[in-house]
Amino acid sequence: MTENTSSSVGVIRVGDDAYQDLSVRGINKRFTAEPEAFHVVTGTEQVVNAVREAVRDGKRIAVRSGGHGYENMVGDPAVQVVIDLGEMREVSFDPERKAFAVEPGVRMADLYRTLYERWGVVLPAGDSATVGVGGHVAGGGFGSLCRSAGLAADHLLAVEVVVVDASGDVRTVVATRDPADPHHDLWWAHTGGGGGNFGIVTRYWFRSPDATGDDPREALPRPPASVLTGTVLFNRESLSRTALRTLVGNFGRWHENNSAPDSPYTALFSGLVLFGRPREGDPGMGAVAFVHVDATRPDADRLMSDYVSELTAGLGDFPAVLPTEVVPWLEAKKALAQAQDAEIGRQKVKSAFLRRGYSDDQIDTLYDYLDSTDHSNDSSLVSLQSYGGRVNAVAGDATASAQRDSVIQAFFMNTWQDEKLDETNVDWMRRLFRDLYAKTGGVPVPGEENDGCYINFPDTDMADPEWNTSGVSWEELYYKGNIARLREIKAKWDPRNVFRHTLSIRSEG
Ligand SMILES: Cc1cc2nc3c(=O)[nH]c(=O)nc-3n(C[C@H](O)[C@H](O)[C@H](O)COP(=O)(O)OP(=O)(O)OC[C@H]3O[C@@H](n4cnc5c(N)ncnc54)[C@H](O)[C@@H]3O)c2cc1C
């Protein structure tokens, strides 16, 4: 199909039928996008035209691909033009680059299915079905295969970006992993520097750094053909303060001991989801642990049972260990996505990288908040997920994803529906996080125990001195020592700061 490059095609303005649907497309219902126009683009030339027009007219731009950003990067009332790449959804193999070319509007479920069914390979990345590649890869991208195969960004070979220079000229640049490439720094910025900072990504190319030859089936890792899945349920009434200390302590210790890049347990990925007490009625589940092990390994059953027995040690017989199942790979990934994508509504999220498991004091704080009834959210959770493994085989400055010796990624989220309850629920989440990290100024300051936050789970409180009293800037929490280079790249590639949002990189600290 020939791309129609006319700038008026796909331009949706206030009053047009599709405007309202485009307004509410973002995942976090706290934020509605209400620009003068959405440019629903289908190719790079249309992106160039849309940016050129906006720059010429002095309009503030925001970029959207999958619409799964948790903070207000796109719905900010200051935004006048939203360039929406959600319809750019092609996945192909580019024989010249010997790499998979993936457009930013591709959703994760489609990416997994196409790569696997056509070529038998996978991009190790997030577990949601509906997240867009556009924002996800630029922020690093982690999921159930990352302990065995690294982050999505670790497999990024090249990126096509629409950029604006100091005089306002708009052009398309391809930046690659090749250190001799004059645009290499722009590639590096897209391996964890976060979306919406440097320009608009119109295509990613993926090929593993150690891939050889021309065969697409060798260009990216192969996922295990089947997955051994396990589930352990912890009912709320038995999950006392002491039991929570034991459970979260076990999870932390196990990850401290089994997350080296060469551990056999890189074949195992687990999540421990701790649920908040519902406001009323049914007490709900206290916690669920899910486990995925590469079922093609001869020792898969042993890895699973050793893990489950360490996780449940000291808890007596109340944890309900469900029978394990062997599930084909795509089906197993789908089941993870269903759990992740189920929460819909108004949300507040936070994140932390853990180098060590939580202390008893911290677990008590989690208990107090998760057991409390002084909130009005429909649901709240703290999800601790396996990290490390091959993610930690890469140096902290080799990509922009700086956290390379953590063992757990912690994700905090609450969800509610009524706008009038925004303040109480955001406040509940803020207090939880502040008290959890009371020792380090209310935030996970990089050090022996913590390693900052994850930019794909952005949280504007990290830039607010009321909630971050650590003296460590939000940029250092997300990017650690890589922030200096990211600032230089920002100054070079977006000197007019055209691409900016509430947590974007500034060229000056
Ligand atoms: C239900 C759910 C599950 C998730 N699960 C995981 C997970 O398992 N692992 C994980 O790592 N993350 C996960 N995430 C986080 C996800 O990776 C980020 O929210 C990601 O930024 C979403 O990208 P998007 O394109 O869908 O979102 P958008 O809202 O479209 O974009 C997010 C940010 O990226 C920018 N951006 C988008 N497209 C482009 C582009 N083409 N060029 C430049 N900048 C762009 C936007 O301006 C914005 O700042 C999850 C999020 C949700 C909502």
The ligand as a Gaussian input file, in Angstrom:
#p B3LYP/6-31G(d) Opt

LIG

0 1
 C       -1.206000      -3.033000      31.626000
 C        0.256000      -2.679000      31.531000
 C        1.196000      -3.688000      31.636000
 C        2.569000      -3.390000      31.543000
 N        3.481000      -4.394000      31.639000
 C        4.802000      -4.131000      31.489000
 C        5.762000      -5.185000      31.552000
 O        5.440000      -6.353000      31.745000
 N        7.070000      -4.851000      31.408000
 C        7.475000      -3.556000      31.179000
 O        8.673000      -3.341000      31.002000
 N        6.584000      -2.544000      31.114000
 C        5.265000      -2.806000      31.264000
 N        4.354000      -1.781000      31.205000
 C        4.830000      -0.405000      31.040000
 C        5.000000      -0.055000      29.559000
 O        6.185000      -0.634000      29.079000
 C        5.086000       1.473000      29.414000
 O        3.914000       2.043000      29.911000
 C        5.319000       1.903000      27.960000
 O        5.881000       3.192000      27.956000
 C        4.040000       1.908000      27.163000
 O        4.299000       2.205000      25.831000
 P        3.070000       2.606000      24.883000
 O        3.604000       2.906000      23.553000
 O        2.004000       1.571000      25.018000
 O        2.496000       3.870000      25.643000
 P        2.309000       5.426000      25.215000
 O        1.428000       5.998000      26.274000
 O        1.856000       5.530000      23.818000
 O        3.760000       5.993000      25.371000
 C        4.461000       5.985000      26.592000
 C        5.595000       7.006000      26.522000
 O        6.443000       6.721000      25.409000
 C        6.386000       7.787000      24.452000
 N        6.285000       7.203000      23.105000
 C        5.298000       6.390000      22.640000
 N        5.546000       6.069000      21.370000
 C        6.693000       6.675000      21.023000
 C        7.432000       6.724000      19.811000
 N        7.020000       6.071000      18.725000
 N        8.571000       7.451000      19.782000
 C        8.992000       8.117000      20.886000
 N        8.317000       8.116000      22.049000
 C        7.179000       7.394000      22.120000
 C        5.160000       8.607000      24.814000
 O        5.293000       9.962000      24.422000
 C        5.105000       8.438000      26.316000
 O        6.007000       9.318000      26.931000
 C        2.989000      -2.045000      31.333000
 C        2.035000      -1.031000      31.249000
 C        0.682000      -1.337000      31.344000
 C       -0.326000      -0.230000      31.252000

